[in-house]
Each structure stands twice: as C-alpha cells, then as structure tokens.
Amino acid sequence: MSIRAVSQQHFILYLICISIVGAFDVYNSIVRLKPDENQHSESDKSKKKSKQTKDKGTLTLIYFAKFLPNILAIFIYYFFQNTHYLSLLSSSLSVILGIFIFLIGFLIRQIAILQLGKFYTYKVSITDDHQLIDKGLYAYMRHPAYTGTFFELTGAALLYNHLILSWFLSIPYLIVVLKRIKQEEKALIEEFGPKYQEYMKRSGMFLPKFN
C-alpha cells in the first residue's frame, strides 16, 4: 500500500456510482411504489399502515447508513483533498474491482426488485394478499436486494480507494440492515409460520447457502 491522496478520477467514478444508487432510490419510490399505493383509497391505506406496517424506524436508519457516510466522504474530498493516507489498492485494481462489484450489485438489486414484484416496498409491511416469493434469486437467498445494495456501496467505496473511508462507506449499511432484517423476518414468520421457517433453513440470508 502506498501513501497518496484521492485522485480526481477516482472521486468522479465514485460520485457517479453513488449518484446512480440515489437516482434509483428516487425512481423506486416515485415510479415503482406510487402506482401500487394509488390503487387503494385513503381509508384503505391508513388501515393498512396502522395494522400491518412493522418498520419501527428502520427505513430511516437505512437512509442514514446509506447516504451520510457518502456525504462525509464528499466533504472530506473537497475540504481535505490533500490529506495523505494509505490507499487500499493500487489505482488500476481499485477501478477494476470497484466497477465490477458495483455493476454486480446493481444487477442483483434490480433483478431482486423485479422478482419481488408488487410485494416490493421500502417499509417493513405485510399486505392482505401477501405471498412468499421463493423463486429466482429468492430461491437461494432471502434478501438479495440488500445484497445488491451492499455490493453497490462496496464497489463505490473501492473506487474512492481510501483505507479508512472505504470501510466506513459500506459497513454502517450492513449493520443497520441486519437490524432491519430482524424486523422483516419476524413479520414474515408471523404471517407464514412454519413455511417461512422452512424457507430460512434452505436459503441463505445474503448469499446462497451451500449444504
């Protein structure tokens, strides 16, 4: 490892990746989720929220863990650009690995969202017609969308190529997601009982389970 400052090229690639993550979060909330919400009357939505939303503030934590470290990284680049540190990888290797891991994460997340279909939501909630999705990526792992996001953040962090900040950009998200998953799986066990517990035995949380 060598002593260097974050290069402009690395920062621009990192910024592009984080912007893509943010743009698709906006797209998901405005385009993918709104049509489904509009199918219900206001009274139906308020009833569903009071009865079936089990988020317990974890969505807010997700946003903080996903974007606050990146805001800090951008702040450090602009105001402490010449600060020297140990680089995580060589310049070329960090670009190759960063872009590759980011693209893999992006594909995993988008495929997972599409396969979840109308049951995809930002909040932890159970709908009246909820079904257990155990096909496609979900046949192998229970939370592939989180896996994809973690890979996206990790790829962007590698592009930033800072020994300390690269860890800080993705690890907080993983910690918060583990907390959120407890809420999700508790709600799913309450809804599906032994069926979901059996599903947990044959599938991994973030990665496929190899027996």
HELIX and SHEET records of a PDB file:
HELIX    1   1 GLN A    8  TYR A   27  1                                  20    
HELIX    2   2 ASN A   28  ARG A   32  3                                   5    
HELIX    3   3 LYS A   34  ASN A   38  1                                   5    
HELIX    4   4 GLU A   42  GLN A   52  1                                  11    
HELIX    5   5 THR A   58  PHE A   79  1                                  22    
HELIX    6   6 SER A   91  LEU A  116  1                                  26    
HELIX    7   7 GLY A  117  PHE A  119  5                                   3    
HELIX    8   8 GLY A  136  ALA A  139  5                                   4    
HELIX    9   9 PRO A  144  TYR A  160  1                                  17    
HELIX   10  10 LEU A  165  PHE A  168  1                                   4    
HELIX   11  11 ILE A  171  PHE A  192  1                                  22    
HELIX   12  12 PRO A  194  ARG A  202  1                                   9    
SHEET    1   A 2 ILE A   3  ARG A   4  0                                        
SHEET    2   A 2 TYR A  85  LEU A  86 -1                                        
END                                                                             
